[in-house]
């Protein structure tokens, strides 16, 4: 597993449309764990009737030093977007390797 050297951030839009809550993370493993935590929290809230629907969005972005802006995550070393990364390495990150 090769990690990107770019700065990473998890964006959470709790009710689309809205401004996102964000968490800066050190690497893909942290991004995965934060994203999964937010997903599970939303499932809990929905299952227990705290929220009426799934009008939320959670994504991982990275800092593009050339463009000086946040862009969608893409790992050039692994040739993967974040969903591909998650699918390939979730067992490893969860200690199921």
Secondary structure, DSSP 4 states (H G I P E B T S, - for coil): -----S-EEEEEESSSSSPPEEEEESSHHHHHHHHHHHHHHHHHHHHTTSSSS---EEEEEEEETTTTEEEE-EETTTTEEHHHHHHHHHHHHTT--
